[in-house]
């Protein structure tokens, strides 16, 4: 069985608990969409690859440092239709 290439899909979202911070999520869907990886780009050019497994209500929680002294937890809700290609 041939290995399928990953499908790349970008989702731009705001997070209510990341005030004044806009996050762009680059979603990499794998075969059968069992898992995904997210690269998060914030106002401070922070980027990180975060593994994610589908959970109840499609909730994605992200922890990142927006500067040297602050750690912010962001919660994103993904709609079911956004998870399908």
Backbone as a chain_set.jsonl record, in Angstrom:
{"seq": "XXXXXXXXXXXXXXXXXXXXXXXXXXXXXXXXXXXXXXXXXXXXXXXXXXXXXXXXXXXXXXXXXXXXXXXXXXXXXXXXXXXXX", "coords": {"N": [[0.833, -1.184, 0.0], [0.632, 2.127, -0.935], [2.186, 4.97, 0.532], [0.444, 7.788, 1.615], [0.695, 11.29, 0.94], [0.993, 13.945, 3.344], [-1.738, 16.108, 4.051], [-2.018, 19.484, 3.691], [-3.37, 22.176, 5.465], [-4.553, 25.374, 6.172], [-5.69, 27.167, 8.972], [-7.042, 30.044, 10.165], [-7.444, 31.519, 13.254], [-8.997, 33.143, 16.056], [-8.377, 33.382, 19.566], [-10.209, 33.391, 22.482], [-9.115, 33.5, 25.039], [-6.606, 34.468, 24.645], [-5.987, 37.334, 24.649], [-5.713, 40.098, 22.468], [-3.882, 38.785, 20.949], [-3.172, 37.319, 17.931], [-3.501, 34.259, 16.36], [-2.143, 32.066, 13.983], [-2.943, 29.024, 12.703], [-1.345, 26.362, 11.291], [-2.38, 23.544, 9.91], [-1.618, 20.158, 9.819], [-2.873, 17.482, 8.412], [-3.014, 14.016, 8.884], [-3.097, 10.657, 7.499], [-6.327, 9.29, 7.661], [-6.896, 11.11, 9.516], [-6.254, 10.841, 12.242], [-4.463, 12.052, 13.888], [-2.931, 15.297, 14.294], [-0.726, 18.027, 13.485], [0.235, 21.192, 14.695], [1.418, 24.325, 13.732], [2.228, 27.218, 15.335], [1.92, 30.626, 14.975], [2.708, 33.579, 16.401], [2.398, 36.997, 17.593], [4.989, 37.57, 18.214], [6.627, 36.209, 16.53], [6.85, 33.63, 17.342], [7.105, 30.157, 16.989], [5.954, 26.827, 16.96], [5.76, 23.32, 16.908], [3.05, 21.341, 17.56], [1.814, 18.359, 18.751], [-1.365, 16.774, 18.336], [-4.279, 15.091, 19.325], [-7.502, 14.12, 18.349], [-10.059, 15.3, 20.398], [-12.793, 15.498, 22.786], [-15.232, 17.777, 21.704], [-13.431, 18.916, 19.982], [-11.204, 20.431, 20.997], [-8.352, 22.438, 21.206], [-5.52, 23.012, 23.014], [-3.033, 25.358, 23.663], [0.135, 26.138, 24.841], [2.318, 28.812, 25.177], [5.167, 31.024, 25.158], [4.876, 34.431, 25.128], [6.652, 36.394, 25.543], [9.76, 36.894, 27.289], [9.048, 36.659, 29.95], [6.468, 35.8, 30.277], [3.876, 33.41, 30.197], [1.418, 32.091, 28.199], [-1.717, 30.57, 27.968], [-3.53, 29.244, 25.4], [-6.722, 28.526, 24.08], [-8.316, 26.823, 21.56], [-11.192, 26.293, 19.599], [-12.105, 23.944, 17.318], [-14.116, 23.642, 14.497], [-16.14, 20.927, 13.413], [-16.459, 20.66, 10.632], [-14.215, 21.922, 9.697], [-12.249, 20.126, 10.058], [-12.37, 18.307, 8.093], [-11.346, 17.426, 4.836]], "CA": [[0.0, 0.0, 0.0], [1.437, 3.335, -1.049], [2.002, 5.939, 1.61], [-0.125, 9.033, 1.129], [1.316, 12.511, 1.439], [0.192, 14.713, 4.286], [-2.559, 17.157, 3.464], [-1.788, 20.713, 4.437], [-4.539, 23.039, 5.512], [-4.344, 26.489, 7.094], [-6.878, 27.684, 9.641], [-6.769, 31.254, 10.938], [-8.417, 31.584, 14.333], [-8.759, 33.928, 17.262], [-8.609, 32.659, 20.808], [-10.773, 34.318, 23.462], [-8.27, 33.643, 26.219], [-5.331, 35.065, 24.237], [-6.415, 38.675, 24.282], [-4.822, 40.905, 21.646], [-2.925, 37.935, 20.245], [-3.769, 36.596, 16.812], [-2.751, 33.039, 16.089], [-2.408, 31.363, 12.734], [-2.681, 27.602, 12.874], [-1.13, 25.592, 10.075], [-2.785, 22.208, 10.314], [-1.146, 19.067, 8.976], [-3.704, 16.304, 8.634], [-2.417, 12.76, 8.461], [-4.042, 9.673, 6.982], [-7.472, 8.987, 8.505], [-7.019, 12.248, 10.429], [-6.198, 10.393, 13.627], [-3.719, 13.058, 14.626], [-2.55, 16.468, 13.512], [0.294, 18.872, 14.076], [-0.079, 22.604, 14.514], [2.479, 25.302, 13.906], [1.568, 28.41, 15.85], [2.671, 31.842, 14.714], [2.144, 34.661, 17.199], [2.873, 38.352, 17.326], [6.421, 37.656, 18.473], [7.249, 35.253, 15.622], [7.022, 32.341, 18.018], [6.499, 29.032, 16.281], [6.136, 25.565, 17.669], [4.958, 22.226, 16.377], [2.339, 20.752, 18.69], [0.995, 17.201, 18.395], [-2.739, 16.868, 18.838], [-5.208, 14.014, 19.01], [-8.875, 14.618, 18.406], [-10.674, 15.116, 21.706], [-14.183, 15.936, 22.864], [-15.473, 19.161, 21.293], [-12.335, 19.393, 19.136], [-10.511, 21.504, 21.7], [-6.896, 22.453, 21.098], [-4.924, 23.913, 23.986], [-1.666, 25.696, 23.306], [0.896, 26.945, 25.792], [3.497, 29.391, 24.561], [5.68, 32.24, 25.78], [4.795, 35.569, 24.219], [7.903, 37.115, 25.771], [10.64, 36.141, 28.18], [8.55, 36.524, 31.317], [5.036, 35.508, 30.312], [3.411, 32.176, 29.565], [-0.004, 32.237, 27.916], [-2.402, 29.353, 27.526], [-4.569, 29.562, 24.424], [-7.638, 27.431, 23.781], [-9.002, 26.983, 20.287], [-12.244, 25.337, 19.278], [-12.153, 23.661, 15.887], [-15.405, 23.124, 14.052], [-16.003, 19.613, 12.787], [-16.312, 20.771, 9.18], [-12.865, 22.368, 9.385], [-11.348, 18.987, 10.176], [-12.515, 17.453, 6.916], [-10.784, 17.982, 3.6]], "C": [[0.877, 1.246, 0.0], [1.137, 4.284, 0.102], [1.495, 7.249, 1.027], [0.616, 10.221, 1.722], [0.394, 13.186, 2.445], [-0.582, 15.785, 3.537], [-2.405, 18.401, 4.329], [-3.014, 21.608, 4.347], [-4.306, 24.132, 6.547], [-5.672, 26.943, 7.67], [-6.45, 28.896, 10.465], [-7.848, 31.399, 11.996], [-8.002, 32.587, 15.395], [-9.01, 33.036, 18.473], [-9.063, 33.655, 21.864], [-9.871, 34.525, 24.678], [-6.839, 34.055, 25.874], [-5.637, 36.468, 23.748], [-5.308, 39.419, 23.545], [-3.724, 40.081, 20.994], [-3.652, 37.179, 19.147], [-2.884, 35.406, 16.495], [-3.131, 32.49, 14.728], [-2.008, 29.913, 12.94], [-2.485, 26.971, 11.506], [-1.337, 24.132, 10.45], [-2.263, 21.188, 9.315], [-1.974, 17.835, 9.308], [-3.006, 15.065, 8.094], [-3.511, 11.797, 7.994], [-5.085, 9.331, 8.043], [-7.689, 10.078, 9.568], [-7.066, 11.818, 11.894], [-5.464, 11.428, 14.478], [-3.376, 14.22, 13.704], [-1.428, 17.189, 14.224], [-0.054, 20.315, 13.755], [1.186, 23.425, 14.674], [1.812, 26.621, 14.243], [2.47, 29.62, 15.628], [2.009, 32.995, 15.448], [2.74, 36.004, 16.825], [4.383, 38.487, 17.483], [7.188, 36.616, 17.659], [7.583, 33.931, 16.293], [6.419, 31.253, 17.134], [6.877, 27.737, 16.973], [5.246, 24.521, 17.009], [4.372, 21.455, 17.55], [1.534, 19.544, 18.23], [-0.382, 17.308, 19.029], [-3.524, 15.648, 18.406], [-6.614, 14.533, 19.221], [-9.507, 14.281, 19.754], [-12.122, 15.58, 21.652], [-14.266, 17.416, 22.529], [-14.336, 19.757, 20.475], [-11.59, 20.572, 19.752], [-9.001, 21.354, 21.543], [-6.352, 23.467, 22.092], [-3.452, 24.111, 23.662], [-1.047, 26.522, 24.421], [2.12, 27.51, 25.073], [3.908, 30.656, 25.308], [5.602, 33.374, 24.772], [5.94, 36.547, 24.451], [8.688, 36.343, 26.821], [10.032, 35.863, 29.55], [7.094, 36.083, 31.412], [4.736, 34.203, 29.598], [1.901, 32.263, 29.413], [-0.569, 30.902, 27.455], [-3.545, 29.762, 26.609], [-5.434, 28.332, 24.192], [-8.378, 27.741, 22.493], [-10.067, 25.914, 20.139], [-12.275, 25.162, 17.762], [-13.514, 23.085, 15.532], [-15.191, 21.823, 13.29], [-15.768, 19.724, 11.285], [-14.92, 21.254, 8.787], [-11.862, 21.222, 9.445], [-11.402, 18.08, 8.958], [-12.002, 18.158, 5.672], [-11.833, 17.927, 2.49]], "O": [[1.761, 1.393, 0.844], [0.007, 4.387, 0.578], [2.053, 7.76, 0.056], [1.099, 10.171, 2.853], [-0.825, 13.019, 2.403], [-0.128, 16.299, 2.515], [-2.634, 18.369, 5.538], [-3.611, 21.768, 3.282], [-3.905, 23.845, 7.675], [-6.658, 27.087, 6.948], [-5.602, 28.788, 11.35], [-9.036, 31.402, 11.675], [-6.817, 32.844, 15.604], [-9.76, 32.063, 18.402], [-8.384, 34.65, 22.115], [-9.866, 35.601, 25.276], [-5.955, 33.995, 26.729], [-5.551, 36.746, 22.552], [-4.14, 39.382, 23.931], [-2.73, 40.64, 20.531], [-4.633, 36.482, 19.407], [-1.666, 35.536, 16.376], [-4.308, 32.456, 14.368], [-0.871, 29.616, 13.307], [-3.372, 27.043, 10.655], [-0.561, 23.559, 11.214], [-2.445, 21.341, 8.107], [-1.797, 17.222, 10.361], [-2.475, 15.07, 6.983], [-4.701, 12.098, 8.088], [-4.74, 9.109, 9.203], [-8.574, 9.959, 10.415], [-7.828, 12.371, 12.686], [-5.805, 11.648, 15.641], [-3.517, 14.125, 12.485], [-1.204, 16.99, 15.418], [-0.572, 20.62, 12.68], [1.937, 23.246, 15.633], [0.931, 27.085, 13.518], [3.63, 29.633, 16.041], [0.869, 33.35, 15.148], [3.491, 36.121, 15.857], [4.985, 39.415, 16.944], [8.274, 36.191, 18.055], [8.484, 33.209, 15.865], [5.327, 31.429, 16.593], [7.979, 27.586, 17.5], [4.12, 24.811, 16.605], [5.099, 20.976, 18.42], [0.647, 19.693, 17.39], [-0.541, 17.861, 20.117], [-3.443, 15.221, 17.254], [-6.88, 15.29, 20.155], [-9.492, 13.131, 20.193], [-12.614, 16.0, 20.605], [-13.465, 18.215, 23.012], [-14.28, 20.972, 20.291], [-11.374, 21.591, 19.095], [-8.45, 20.268, 21.727], [-6.686, 24.65, 22.021], [-2.72, 23.151, 23.418], [-1.642, 27.494, 24.886], [2.868, 26.769, 24.435], [3.099, 31.276, 25.998], [6.187, 33.295, 23.692], [6.169, 37.437, 23.631], [8.296, 35.237, 27.195], [10.453, 34.932, 30.237], [6.544, 36.0, 32.51], [5.276, 33.928, 28.527], [1.186, 32.483, 30.391], [0.041, 30.199, 26.649], [-4.42, 30.535, 26.998], [-4.921, 27.215, 24.117], [-8.992, 28.799, 22.357], [-9.857, 24.761, 20.516], [-12.451, 26.129, 17.021], [-14.001, 22.159, 16.182], [-14.182, 21.647, 12.608], [-14.971, 18.972, 10.723], [-14.485, 21.021, 7.659], [-10.748, 21.341, 8.934], [-10.57, 17.184, 8.81], [-12.212, 19.358, 5.495], [-11.563, 18.347, 1.365]]}, "num_chains": 1, "name": "protein.A"}
